[in-house]
Amino acid sequence: MANWRFLNYCTEEGRNLFREWYEEQDAAVQAEIDTIIIVLRATLDWKGRKDCLPLKKRHAGLWEVRFTVNKIRYRPVGFFGPKSGEFTLLLGCSKKIRGAYTPPNAFDKALELLKSFREAGKGRVCDHD
């Protein structure tokens, strides 16, 4: 039984940034993302999980889904909402161990998207398929 509905954020121009990032990943990374989403959909309370954590300080309000494939750390980023029982994926990023995030400033970009969505009503959400 699903406790959570997953959505993707789409820009005003219709770009699904998470889907674009997902499609650029290889099959092993896609499989890991798909598996984690299946688990999270069925998990009532995400507190205490190591594969999904809230960001802090200036990125508060965002959550990252965390996993590693071939020594690369992957961090899809999203937020709870817009409605109760929903989690919206904004974009994805990755980081080599001791390296920089790709794309650079991914969390800052995700926070900008979240603020423009919540405060200015920019963009929309669509089903995560």
C-alpha positions as CSV (number, residue, x, y, z in Angstrom):
1,M,0.0,0.0,0.0
2,A,1.3,3.4,-0.9
3,N,1.5,6.0,1.9
4,W,3.1,8.6,-0.3
5,R,2.5,9.9,-3.8
6,F,5.6,11.0,-5.7
7,L,5.5,14.0,-8.1
8,N,8.0,15.8,-10.2
9,Y,8.3,19.6,-10.5
10,C,8.0,21.0,-14.0
11,T,9.2,24.5,-14.9
12,E,6.9,27.1,-16.4
13,E,8.5,26.1,-19.8
14,G,7.4,22.5,-19.2
15,R,10.8,21.1,-18.4
16,N,10.8,18.2,-15.9
17,L,14.2,18.7,-14.4
18,F,14.2,15.5,-12.4
19,R,13.1,13.4,-15.3
20,E,15.8,14.9,-17.6
21,W,18.5,14.1,-14.9
22,Y,17.1,10.6,-14.4
23,E,17.2,9.8,-18.1
24,E,20.9,10.8,-18.2
25,Q,21.8,8.2,-15.6
26,D,22.8,4.7,-16.4
27,A,20.6,1.6,-15.7
28,A,22.2,0.9,-12.3
29,V,21.5,4.4,-11.0
30,Q,17.9,4.4,-12.4
31,A,17.3,1.0,-10.7
32,E,18.5,2.3,-7.4
33,I,16.3,5.4,-7.6
34,D,13.3,3.3,-8.6
35,T,13.9,0.9,-5.7
36,I,14.3,3.7,-3.1
37,I,11.1,5.4,-4.3
38,I,9.2,2.1,-4.0
39,V,10.4,1.7,-0.4
40,L,9.7,5.3,0.5
41,R,6.2,5.2,-1.0
42,A,5.4,2.4,1.4
43,T,7.1,3.9,4.4
44,L,4.7,5.9,6.7
45,D,7.4,7.8,8.7
46,W,10.7,8.8,7.0
47,K,12.3,10.0,10.3
48,G,15.5,8.2,11.2
49,R,16.0,6.8,7.7
50,K,19.6,7.1,6.3
51,D,18.4,7.1,2.6
52,C,16.3,10.2,2.9
53,L,17.3,13.2,5.1
54,P,16.3,16.8,5.5
55,L,18.8,19.5,4.5
56,K,19.7,22.1,7.1
57,K,20.6,25.7,7.5
58,R,20.0,27.7,4.3
59,H,18.6,24.7,2.5
60,A,16.0,23.9,5.2
61,G,12.7,22.7,3.6
62,L,14.5,20.5,1.1
63,W,15.1,16.7,1.5
64,E,17.7,14.6,-0.2
65,V,17.3,11.0,-1.2
66,R,20.7,9.4,-0.7
67,F,22.4,6.5,-2.3
68,T,25.8,5.5,-3.8
69,V,26.6,3.6,-7.0
70,N,30.1,2.9,-8.1
71,K,31.6,5.4,-5.5
72,I,29.4,8.2,-6.7
73,R,26.9,9.7,-4.3
74,Y,23.6,10.5,-5.8
75,R,21.2,13.0,-4.3
76,P,17.8,13.5,-5.8
77,V,16.3,16.6,-4.1
78,G,12.7,17.3,-3.2
79,F,10.2,18.6,-0.7
80,F,7.0,17.4,1.0
81,G,3.9,18.7,-0.7
82,P,2.3,20.5,-2.3
83,K,-0.5,18.4,-0.6
84,S,-0.4,16.2,2.4
85,G,1.0,12.7,1.5
86,E,3.0,14.0,-1.5
87,F,6.7,14.3,-2.1
88,T,7.9,16.3,-5.1
89,L,11.2,15.7,-6.7
90,L,12.8,18.9,-8.0
91,L,16.1,17.8,-9.5
92,G,18.9,15.3,-9.1
93,C,22.6,15.7,-8.5
94,S,25.7,13.6,-7.9
95,K,29.0,14.0,-6.2
96,K,32.2,12.0,-6.5
97,I,33.7,11.2,-3.1
98,R,35.7,14.3,-2.1
99,G,34.4,16.1,-5.2
100,A,32.0,18.9,-6.1
101,Y,28.3,18.4,-6.9
102,T,27.2,18.0,-10.5
103,P,25.5,20.2,-11.4
104,P,27.2,22.8,-9.3
105,N,25.0,24.6,-6.8
106,A,22.3,22.0,-7.2
107,F,20.9,22.6,-3.7
108,D,20.8,26.3,-4.2
109,K,18.9,25.8,-7.5
110,A,16.5,23.4,-5.9
111,L,15.8,26.0,-3.1
112,E,15.1,28.7,-5.8
113,L,12.7,26.3,-7.5
114,L,10.9,25.5,-4.3
115,K,10.6,29.2,-3.3
116,S,9.3,30.3,-6.7
117,F,6.8,27.4,-6.7
118,R,5.5,28.1,-3.2
119,E,5.7,31.9,-3.1
120,A,5.1,32.9,-6.7
121,G,3.2,29.9,-8.0
122,K,5.7,29.3,-10.8
123,G,5.9,25.9,-12.3
124,R,3.6,22.9,-11.7
125,V,3.8,19.3,-10.5
126,C,3.2,16.2,-12.5
127,D,3.0,12.5,-11.6
128,H,6.3,10.7,-11.2
129,D,6.0,7.7,-13.5
